[in-house]
């Protein structure tokens, strides 16, 4: 259990630091995309890079390599975090998982419904999933900045609910944002996945065979028409979560080793590159077809409303308890921080609207909605963490 707590503390520190770099990269891409260097910026992103994989050649632009290949590494890390939390962390028991899970479900359903009620109709309806997910790096970064001494339970609630959000986003991408299926490539991907599961069953603890097969899995998933980043999550679920003891001393599990190795690379390379390549929206004429306003409302109103209402319902129904030292105001502040959609929202927006005029509109909504949610959330968290509830009043304070 101590190892799980240490892993969470490391996760929190890395994600919080990465949030600051994400802000800088997003701001830089916005400035560049609205400057005299805009044409050069887009030219670089659309440059074609050919890489070999298996027996064929894969020709993708730099932008596609970032979004399809590097983001698969991000999804691999997400999958590892989900597996760790489900096996030995904050999602390992029904009682522990009830509050963040309830908040996450409310924070996915309400924003999606609010978007659908206000999006303007037509093609814009494809963006219903954009406000569903939370950017863990940004959200934890704001929490660390405004409340560095926040109760551990508050940090756990925000991180765990964001991880459940990611699980939902992964399912949505797999089910609703997949192109026409190439069944031959998908069958080969299934065979590779079976080999990975076999390695786990045989208790192979070296990471190299998993990673080599993981690259092949990514290629064939990409070729199948299913979004390639799903390969990262599938690979993560096959990584062993236990170490083999030697001379009475337990080894660190392959899962924890890989997660630790990927944290800094993802926080300081993958996500900043994603921000640089995806937040560069031309602001002039971007507010089209009601998409911007719908995304803003869904992130800045739907998210905090859904998370807070679902969390309160879980506590009132005695399915969960408010963490020690956490006030409802502070938790409501974290619900607002849940409206910082950035990375995953931008990713889903590209899947929904790539090649259409609505993509820039969605990006503007994501940036504006995330900024508003972050500012309001910081205010409530700051105020809420200054209040210390009496133990007997924790479940009743609003």
C-alpha positions in Angstrom: 0.0 0.0 0.0 2.9 2.3 0.8 4.3 1.7 -2.8 0.9 2.7 -4.2 1.0 5.9 -2.1 4.5 6.7 -3.2 3.6 6.1 -6.8 0.6 8.5 -6.5 2.8 11.2 -4.8 5.3 10.9 -7.7 2.4 11.0 -10.2 1.0 14.2 -8.6 4.4 16.0 -8.6 5.1 15.1 -12.2 1.7 16.0 -13.5 1.6 19.3 -11.6 5.0 20.3 -13.0 4.0 19.3 -16.5 0.9 21.5 -16.2 3.1 24.7 -16.1 4.9 23.6 -19.3 1.6 22.8 -21.0 0.4 26.3 -20.3 3.6 27.8 -21.8 3.4 25.6 -24.9 -0.3 26.3 -25.5 0.3 30.0 -25.1 3.3 29.9 -27.5 1.3 28.0 -30.2 -1.6 30.5 -29.9 0.8 33.4 -30.4 2.6 31.7 -33.3 -0.6 30.7 -35.1 -1.8 34.3 -34.9 1.4 35.9 -36.0 3.5 36.4 -39.2 4.9 32.9 -38.6 1.6 31.1 -38.9 2.2 29.8 -42.4 5.6 28.4 -41.4 4.1 26.8 -38.3 1.4 25.0 -40.3 3.9 24.0 -43.1 6.2 22.3 -40.5 3.3 20.4 -39.0 2.1 19.2 -42.4 5.5 18.0 -43.5 5.4 14.3 -44.4 7.7 11.9 -42.6 8.0 8.3 -43.8 8.8 5.6 -41.2 9.1 1.9 -41.6 7.0 -0.5 -39.5 6.9 -4.2 -40.0 7.0 -5.0 -43.6 5.4 -1.8 -44.9 5.9 1.9 -44.9 3.9 4.3 -42.9 3.7 7.8 -44.4 2.4 10.4 -41.9 2.8 14.1 -41.4 4.6 15.4 -38.3 1.2 16.4 -36.9 -0.1 12.8 -37.4 3.1 11.3 -35.8 2.5 13.5 -32.7 -1.2 12.8 -32.5 -1.2 9.1 -33.5 2.2 7.8 -32.3 3.4 10.0 -29.5 -0.1 10.2 -28.0 -0.2 6.4 -28.0 2.6 6.7 -25.4 0.3 9.1 -23.4 -2.5 6.5 -23.6 -0.1 3.8 -22.5 0.7 5.8 -19.4 -3.0 6.4 -18.9 -3.7 2.7 -19.1 -0.9 1.9 -16.6 -2.3 4.4 -14.2 -5.8 3.0 -14.5 -4.5 -0.6 -13.9 -2.4 0.4 -10.9 -5.2 2.4 -9.3 -7.6 -0.5 -9.9 -5.3 -3.1 -8.4 -3.7 -1.4 -5.5 -4.7 2.3 -5.4 -7.6 4.6 -4.9 -9.9 2.5 -7.2 -9.1 -0.8 -5.6 -12.2 -1.1 -3.5 -15.8 -0.1 -4.0 -15.8 2.2 -1.0 -12.6 4.0 -2.1 -13.7 4.2 -5.8 -17.3 5.3 -5.1 -16.8 9.0 -4.7 -14.4 9.7 -7.6 -16.3 7.3 -9.8 -19.6 9.0 -9.1 -18.1 12.4 -9.7 -16.5 11.2 -13.0 -19.7 9.7 -14.3 -21.6 12.9 -13.5 -18.8 14.9 -15.1 -19.1 13.0 -18.3 -22.8 12.7 -18.7 -23.9 16.2 -17.8 -21.4 18.0 -20.1 -22.2 15.7 -23.0 -26.0 16.4 -22.6 -25.4 20.1 -22.2 -23.3 20.2 -25.4 -26.0 18.3 -27.3 -28.7 20.8 -26.1 -26.7 23.8 -27.3 -24.4 22.8 -30.1 -26.4 24.2 -33.0 -27.2 20.9 -34.9 -25.8 19.2 -38.0 -22.2 18.2 -38.2 -21.6 19.9 -34.8 -23.3 17.0 -33.0 -20.1 14.9 -33.6 -18.4 17.0 -30.9 -20.6 15.7 -28.0 -17.7 13.9 -26.3 -15.3 16.9 -26.4 -16.1 18.2 -22.9 -16.2 14.7 -21.2 -12.6 14.4 -20.1 -10.3 16.2 -17.7 -6.7 17.2 -18.4 -5.0 15.7 -15.3 -1.7 17.7 -15.8 -3.5 21.0 -15.9 -6.0 20.3 -13.2 -3.4 19.0 -10.7 -1.1 21.8 -11.7 -3.7 24.4 -10.7 -4.4 22.5 -7.5 -0.7 22.4 -6.5 -0.4 26.1 -7.3 -3.3 27.5 -5.3 -3.4 24.9 -2.5 0.0 23.2 -2.0 -1.1 22.0 1.4 -4.5 20.7 0.3 -5.7 17.5 2.1 -4.5 14.3 0.5 -8.1 13.2 0.1 -8.8 16.2 -2.2 -5.8 15.5 -4.4 -6.8 11.8 -4.6 -10.4 12.7 -5.5 -9.3 15.0 -8.4 -6.7 12.6 -9.7 -8.9 9.5 -9.4 -11.9 11.1 -10.9 -9.8 12.3 -13.8 -8.4 8.8 -14.3 -12.0 7.4 -14.5 -12.7 10.2 -17.0 -9.9 9.0 -19.1 -11.3 5.4 -19.0 -14.6 6.8 -20.3 -12.8 8.9 -23.0 -10.9 5.8 -24.2 -14.2 3.8 -24.5 -15.8 6.7 -26.4 -12.9 7.0 -28.8 -12.9 3.3 -29.5 -16.7 3.1 -29.9 -17.7 6.4 -31.6 -14.6 7.8 -33.3 -13.3 4.8 -35.3 -13.2 4.8 -39.1 -14.2 1.9 -41.3 -12.6 -1.3 -40.1 -10.0 -3.2 -42.0 -10.7 -6.6 -40.5 -7.5 -8.3 -41.7 -5.3 -5.8 -39.8 -7.6 -5.9 -36.8 -7.3 -9.7 -36.7 -3.5 -9.5 -36.7 -3.7 -6.9 -33.9 -5.9 -9.3 -32.0 -3.3 -12.1 -32.4 -0.6 -9.7 -31.1 -2.7 -8.8 -28.1 -3.2 -12.6 -27.4 0.6 -13.0 -27.5 1.0 -10.1 -25.0 -1.6 -11.7 -22.7 0.3 -15.0 -23.1 3.5 -13.3 -22.0 1.8 -12.1 -18.9 0.3 -15.5 -18.2 3.8 -17.0 -18.5 5.0 -14.4 -15.9 7.5 -12.8 -18.3 8.8 -9.8 -16.3 11.2 -8.3 -18.9 9.7 -5.2 -20.6 11.5 -5.6 -23.9 9.2 -8.3 -25.5 6.1 -6.3 -24.4 7.4 -3.1 -25.9 8.5 -4.8 -29.2 5.1 -6.4 -29.6 3.5 -3.1 -28.5 5.0 -1.3 -31.5 3.6 -4.0 -33.8 0.2 -3.8 -32.0 0.2 0.0 -32.6 0.9 -0.4 -36.3 -1.8 -2.9 -37.0 -4.4 -1.1 -34.9 -3.5 2.0 -36.9 -3.9 0.1 -40.2 -7.2 -1.4 -39.0 -9.0 1.9 -38.8 -9.4 1.8 -35.0 -7.6 4.9 -33.6 -4.0 3.9 -33.0 -3.8 5.4 -29.5 -6.1 2.6 -28.3 -3.1 0.3 -28.7 -1.4 2.1 -25.9 -4.2 1.2 -23.4 -4.4 -2.4 -24.6 -0.7 -2.8 -24.1 -0.8 -1.3 -20.7 -3.4 -3.8 -19.5 -1.0 -6.7 -20.4 2.0 -5.3 -18.5 2.6 -7.4 -15.3 1.7 -5.6 -12.1 3.7 -7.8 -9.7 7.5 -8.4 -9.3 9.2 -11.7 -8.8 10.9 -11.9 -5.3 14.6 -12.6 -5.2 16.3 -13.5 -1.9 13.4 -12.3 0.1 13.3 -8.9 -1.5 10.4 -8.0 -3.8 11.2 -6.4 -7.2 9.5 -3.3 -8.4 6.8 -4.6 -10.8 7.3 -4.0 -14.6 4.1 -1.9 -14.5 5.6 0.5 -11.9 9.0 0.6 -13.7 7.4 1.4 -17.0 5.0 4.0 -15.5 7.9 5.7 -13.7 10.0 5.7 -17.0 7.1 7.2 -19.0 6.0 9.9 -16.5 8.6 12.5 -17.3 8.8 11.7 -21.0 5.0 12.1 -21.3 4.8 15.2 -19.1 7.8 17.0 -20.5 7.9 15.8 -24.2 4.7 14.2 -25.4 2.1 16.6 -23.9 4.1 19.8 -24.7 4.5 18.7 -28.3 0.8 17.9 -28.5 0.0 21.4 -27.1 2.3 23.1 -29.5 0.8 21.2 -32.5 -2.9 21.4 -31.5 -3.5 24.6 -29.6 -2.4 26.8 -32.4 -5.8 28.0 -33.6 -6.4 31.2 -35.6 -8.8 33.2 -33.5 -10.4 35.3 -36.2 -13.6 33.8 -37.4 -13.4 30.8 -35.2 -16.8 31.1 -33.4 -18.9 29.1 -35.8 -22.1 27.0 -35.7 -22.6 27.3 -31.9 -19.7 24.9 -31.3 -17.5 27.3 -29.3 -20.3 28.4 -27.0 -21.5 24.8 -26.5 -18.0 23.6 -25.5 -17.6 26.5 -23.1 -20.9 25.9 -21.4 -20.3 22.2 -21.2 -16.8 22.5 -19.7 -17.4 25.5 -17.4 -21.0 24.7 -16.3 -21.7 21.1 -17.2 -18.5 19.7 -15.7 -18.7 21.3 -12.2 -22.4 20.8 -12.0 -22.2 17.1 -13.0 -19.3 16.3 -10.7 -20.6 18.1 -7.7 -24.2 16.8 -8.0 -23.1 13.2 -8.5 -20.6 13.3 -5.6 -23.2 14.8 -3.3 -25.7 12.1 -4.3 -23.2 9.4 -3.6 -22.5 10.8 -0.1 -26.2 11.4 0.7 -27.0 7.8 -0.3 -24.2 6.6 1.9 -22.4 5.0 -1.0 -19.3 7.1 -0.3 -17.9 9.5 2.3 -16.3 12.9 2.0 -12.6 12.5 2.6 -11.2 13.6 5.9 -10.4 17.4 6.0 -12.2 18.1 2.7 -15.0 20.6 2.6 -17.8 20.7 0.0 -16.5 24.0 -1.2 -13.0 22.6 -1.8 -14.5 19.6 -3.6 -16.7 21.9 -5.7 -13.5 23.8 -6.6 -12.0 20.5 -7.8 -15.2 19.9 -9.8 -14.5 23.2 -11.6 -10.9 22.1 -12.2 -12.4 19.0 -13.8 -13.6 21.4 -16.5 -10.1 21.9 -17.7 -10.4 19.6 -20.7 -7.4 20.7 -22.8 -5.4 17.7 -23.9 -8.1 15.0 -24.2 -10.7 17.6 -25.4 -8.4 18.8 -28.2 -7.7 15.2 -29.1 -11.4 14.3 -29.4 -12.1 17.6 -31.2 -9.6 16.6 -33.9 -11.2 13.2 -34.3 -14.7 14.8 -34.5 -14.0 17.7 -36.8 -10.7 17.2 -38.7 -10.9 18.7 -42.1 -13.9 20.9 -41.3 -14.3 24.5 -40.3 -15.7 23.5 -37.0 -12.3 22.3 -35.6 -11.0 25.8 -34.9 -14.4 26.7 -33.3 -14.1 23.7 -31.0 -10.5 24.6 -30.1 -11.5 28.1 -29.2 -14.3 26.7 -27.0 -11.9 24.3 -25.3 -9.3 27.0 -24.5 -11.9 29.5 -23.3 -13.9 26.9 -21.3 -10.8 25.4 -19.7 -9.4 28.8 -18.8 -12.8 29.9 -17.2 -13.1 26.5 -15.3 -9.5 26.8 -14.1 -9.9 30.3 -12.7 -13.2 29.7 -10.9 -11.9 26.3 -9.6 -8.8 28.0 -8.2 -11.0 30.5 -6.3 -13.2 27.8 -4.7 -10.3 25.5 -3.9 -8.4 28.3 -2.3 -11.3 29.3 -0.1 -12.4 25.7 0.6 -9.0 24.6 1.8 -8.8 27.4 4.3 -11.9 26.0 6.0 -11.4 23.0 8.2 -14.7 21.0 8.7 -15.6 19.4 12.0 -15.6 15.6 11.6 -19.2 15.4 12.5 -20.2 18.0 9.9 -18.2 16.6 7.0 -21.0 14.8 5.4 -23.5 17.7 5.9 -21.5 20.8 4.9 -22.5 22.4 1.6 
